[in-house]
Amino acid sequence: MQDKTLAVQFGYEKQEHMGAMSVPIYQTTAYEFRDSEHAANLFELKELGNIYTRLMNPTTDIFEKRFCALEDGFGAVATASGTAAIFYTFANVAEAGDNILIAKQAYGGTLTLGAHTIKRFGIEARFFDIYNLDELESQIDDKTKVIFFETIPNPAIEVADIEKIVEIANKHNILLCVDNTVATPILCKPLNLGADIVVHSISKYCNGQGTAIGGIIVESKSATTKIKGNSRYAHFNEPDASYHGLVYTTLDMPIFTLRARLALLRDFGGAPSPFNSWLNIQGLETLPIRMEHISNSALEIAKFLEAHPKVKSVNYPGLESSKSYKNAQKYLKDGKASGLLSFVLDSKESAQKVAESTDIFSLVVNIGDSKSIITHPASTTHQQLSPEELDAAGVPAGLIRLSIGLEDTQDLIADLAQALKEA
Ligand SMILES: *Cc1c(COP(=O)(O)O)cnc(C)c1O
C-alpha cells in the first residue's frame, strides 16, 4: 500500500471496535483481566495484551502500528514527547562509562540532553559535523553505543549524506538512529536507507496542527541483527534481572522498542495520553497531502526571497544554490524538502522589524504547525550568544527562520513582501 492509504487506514479494524469509522479514544488507565492466569500470562509475555496505560493503550497501539507502517519499520513505541523518545533511545543502549555520537547540527534540546543532562548519568556525548564524517569515525570506540543525527536538522536546515553515515555505522556494528521529525516518513524513510532506528517529535509535522505533544521510536529488523551477539549491547543478550531473567535476543520480536516499553516506560513513565494519540492519528491522515503542499509552497517562497534585493542569502535544501541540494535530490522524495527555511538580512534590527511586521506569519518558537510561523533566533532561542557565537552556530543576528504552513502561497509571499518594506 502507498503512504496516502496507510496514513488513513492502516492498523485499525472497524469491526473490532463496534464498526466505528473514527478510531475510538480508549480513555482508560487500566484493563480488566479475564482471570489470574490471564494476568500472569500477560506479565510473562506468554500472551500479549493490555495491562496499564503507562505501558500500552489500544488508541496509542493503532497510532504506533500506523506510524510504523509509514516508516516501513518492524516495531514502534510511542512516547509523551519527541524529547522522551530521544532520551529513551539513549537510555536503552548506554550506561555510565559509555558514549554516544550526536551530530552538531541537531535540535537544541538534543544538544543540551547530550552535553549536560546525560553527562550526569555518566554517559558522554561526542559531537560530529555532518559535513566532516572523519570527525564521526575518529571518535568511535568500544564504548560507543549509538550514532545519532537528523535527516533535515532543525534549525540548521541541511540534508546529511545518509548513506555515508550508514556505511560508518555498519562498519563498526553500531546502532544508527535518525531523528526524522522535519522530513517525516512521507519525504524520507531512513530505515530503507540503512538506519536501524528512527525517532520523531510528533508534535511538529505529524500532528500538523499544533494540538498535541508526542514522540515515537521505530526500529528496523536490522536493529535486532546488530544487537544479537554484539558485546556492545550485552544487556540485550544477557538475562534482565528486572524482568525475571528475560533475554531479549531470544525473542522473535522488535526487541529495541520492546525493551523501551518494558523497562523504560515502566521505570521513567513518559507515556502518551490516549487523547493525544487520537489527535496524532488525525494528523497522520492528512500528512502525505500536507507535506506535498508545504514543500511546494516553501520552495516558491524560498525562490521569492532569493530574488529579493534586501535578502542577503536564503537557506533551503530545495534551492539549487543550497549546499544540501544534491543530498536533498538523492534522499528526499522527488527532492521535496519540507517546510523549514531561513534567510539573512543585513542586521539584527532589520530582522527584528520584519519578524514583527508580518500579519499572517505568527511570531512563535515552533515548527510544523498548519499556521505559518516566523522566528528570530538571535532575540529568542539563541539570545544568550554573542555576535561571534551566533555566527559560529550558523545563526547570524540577521537570520530569520520560517515554518511554512497550509495558507495560500501567494498570500504568504505578499505578507513577507510587505514586512520586508520595514527592513
Ligand atoms: C521539537 C523537536 C524535538 C523535541 O520534540 P518535543 O516533542 O518537543 O519533545 C526533537 N527533535 C526535533 C528535530 C524537533 O524539531
The ligand as a MOL file (V3000), in Angstrom:
LIG
                    3D

  0  0  0     0  0            999 V3000
M  V30 BEGIN CTAB
M  V30 COUNTS 15 15 0 0 0
M  V30 BEGIN ATOM
M  V30 1 C 10.8280 19.6220 18.5250 0
M  V30 2 C 11.8900 18.6620 18.2040 0
M  V30 3 C 12.2890 17.6870 19.1270 0
M  V30 4 C 11.6970 17.6190 20.5280 0
M  V30 5 O 10.3790 17.1350 20.4620 0
M  V30 6 P 9.2330 17.5200 21.5580 0
M  V30 7 O 8.0550 16.7670 21.0110 0
M  V30 8 O 9.0680 18.9950 21.5510 0
M  V30 9 O 9.6970 16.9800 22.8500 0
M  V30 10 C 13.2670 16.7980 18.7480 0
M  V30 11 N 13.8350 16.8320 17.5270 0
M  V30 12 C 13.4790 17.7640 16.6150 0
M  V30 13 C 14.1400 17.7610 15.2830 0
M  V30 14 C 12.4990 18.7070 16.9120 0
M  V30 15 O 12.1670 19.6310 15.9990 0
M  V30 END ATOM
M  V30 BEGIN BOND
M  V30 1 1 1 2
M  V30 2 1 2 3
M  V30 3 2 2 14
M  V30 4 1 3 4
M  V30 5 2 3 10
M  V30 6 1 4 5
M  V30 7 1 5 6
M  V30 8 2 6 7
M  V30 9 1 6 8
M  V30 10 1 6 9
M  V30 11 1 10 11
M  V30 12 2 11 12
M  V30 13 1 12 13
M  V30 14 1 12 14
M  V30 15 1 14 15
M  V30 END BOND
M  V30 END CTAB
M  END
